[in-house]
Amino acid sequence: MSLNKKELEDFVVDILFNGLDNKFLPKTSINLSSRLREDLDMDSMGSVSMLLDIEERLGVSFKNDELGALKTVGDLISIISTKMNAIPSNPL
């Protein structure tokens, strides 16, 4: 799957919003500087579920040491973008 920056941001926001227990948080309030734990109230179980969903849908994988570095939505998008750029594209 190939996504431009805006499409990737929208994709990640959708996954985060759909996985949140706090449905009182408007989707529009999720932005690049939103903190996963503090602002989005994402616990470790929610983080694992979200990452598994991203791995399955985008064909990327996360290492355990990378998970601790994810503090904001922007951090998450940055690491996904880096991983997606490392996946060789299939020639037509």
N, C-alpha and C positions, 0 to 999 in steps of 0.2 A: 504494500500500500504506500502510495506516495502522497504526502500532504505538504502544502505550503505552510508558512508560519501561522497564518490566521486560522487555517483549517485545523492545524494541530492544537492551537489554543482552544478553539471551540470544542474539539474532540475531548480534550482533557477536562475542560469545564463541565461538559455533559457527563462524563464518567464520574467526576467528583460530586456533582449535584445529585445524580441518581443514586449514588452510594451513601449519601449523608443521611444520618438519622434525624438531624435537625432540619425538618422541612419548612421551618419558619424563616430560614435564611433565604433571601431571594437569590436566584441564580445570577442576577446581574451584579451582585455584590462579590462574586468570586472573580478575582483578578490576579495578575502576576505576582503581586506583593502579598496576597492572602497567605497567611501561615497555616500549614496543614493542621497542626495540633491546636494552636491557640484560637485562630479565627474560625476554622472549619470544624473544630472539635472532633478531629479524626483520631481515633485510638489505634493501637497497633493492629488489631484485628481488621479494622476498616482499611488501614494502609495495605495490609497483605492482600485483602480482597481486591482493592483497587489495582494494585500492581499486577496481580494475576490476570485481571481483566485486560489491562493494557498489553501485557505480554502476549496473551492469546490473540487479541485483535490486531496488533501491529507486528507481531513476530519478532519482538525484541525481548531480551532477558536482562534482569537486574541481578547484580552481585550483592551479597549481604552487606558488604562494607559501603556500598553506594546508598543503601537505604537510610543509614544514619545521617547522611549528608543532605537529605531532602528535607528542607525546612519550609519552603514556599512553593506555590504553584509554579512560579517562574523557574525554580530549581528543577522541578519535575519535568517541565517542558524542555528545558535546556538539555537534560540528560537523555530524554527520549529523542530529541532532535539529533544529538550526537550519535546515538545508537542507530537511528534510522539512516543517517548519512553513511554509516559504516557497512550497511547491508548492500552487497552488490546488486545492481539492478539486472533484471533478465533482459537480454537482447530480444528484439522483436523478430 
